[in-house]
Amino acid sequence: MVREPTALRMAKPWNDIGRYGGVGLELILAIIICGAIGHWLDGRYFGGRDYGMLAGGFLGVAVGVRALVRAAQRMQKDIERAEKEDPEGSRWTTDETWLHKGDDDAAHKNDPPS
């Protein structure tokens, strides 16, 4: 098995944060921008009745949720690709080198006899 250099393994989480970290911001900006355009249309054409802002807000929610779904699909594909490359990488392991010998006996010393 070929191991990645340490720098590449350390950069991987930061790449994922950059790729998926802006999804919430994208959702909020879609709602704000579409709502602002609707508000502008209200003042310009609809006499201030807020129909345009309401429609723009709903459109912004739809656009933002679509972006969330697409990001979730990309994330799922990335997870599947990573598991295909390294099937053992997703298993939970415990590093037992930090345990002290004899701790089990000391931990159970005060237990009542059964």
N, C-alpha and C positions, 0 to 999 in steps of 0.2 A: 504494500500500500504506500502510495506517495503522499507525504505530508506537505501541507501548504506552509510557506514561510510564516513566521510569527506575525510579521507586519500585515500580511493579507488576512490572517485569522482575526487580528485585532480590528481591522478596518471593516469587517463584515457587518457587525452590529450598527456601526455608524452609517453604512450604506443603506441598511434597511430603515433606519430612523429617517434618513433623508428621503427615501422613496415613499414611505407611508406616513411619515409624521405630519405632512401638510394636508392630509385629507380633511381633518376637522376645520382647518382654516379655509380650505376650498369650499366646504359646505357653508360656512358662515358668510364668506365673501359672495358666493352665488346668491344667497338670500338677500344680502344687503344691496348688491349691485342691481339685481332685477327689481327689488322693491323701490330703489331710488329711481330707476328708469320709469317704473310705473307711477311714482309720485310726480315726476316731471311731466309725464303724459297727462296726469290728472290736471295739473295746473295749466297746461297748454291747451288741451282739447276737451276735457270732460268737466270743466267747471268746478273742480275741487271736490268731487263726490267720493274720492278714494277707491273707485272701482279699479283703476289702473294699478294702484299700489297693492291692492289685494290680489289681483291677478299676477302682478309681478312677484309678489311674495310666494304665491303658490308655485309659480314657474321656477323660482329660485330654489324652493324646497325640492322640486322634482329634479332639477339639474344637479343639486348637491347630493341627493340620495343616489342618483345614477352614478356619480363620481365615487361614492362610497362603495357601491356594489362592484364597480369595475376594479377598484383598489383591492377589495376582498378577493375577487377572482384572481388578480395578479399575485396576491399574497399566497393563495392556495396553490397556484402553479409553482411558485418559488419553493414552497414547503415540499411539494411532491418531488420537484427536481432535486432538492437537497437530500431527501430521504432515498431517492433512487441512487444518487452518487455515493451516499454513505449510510447504508441501512442500520448500522450499529450506532450512528451518531445521535439518534433520537431516543435511545434507551437511557433510562435513569440509572446512574451508577453512584456508588458511595466510595469516597476516598477514605479507606480505613487506616491509612498510615498515621493519622493524628491521634488515634485511640491509644491509650496506655494499657499495657499488659496488666491484668489483675483488676481492672476497673469493674468488671462484671461481679466479681466476688464482693468488692466493697459496696457496690450499689445494692446488693441483695442481703447484706449483713443484718440489717434491721427488719427484714421482712418476717412476719410471724410464720412459724412452722406450719406446714400443711399436713 
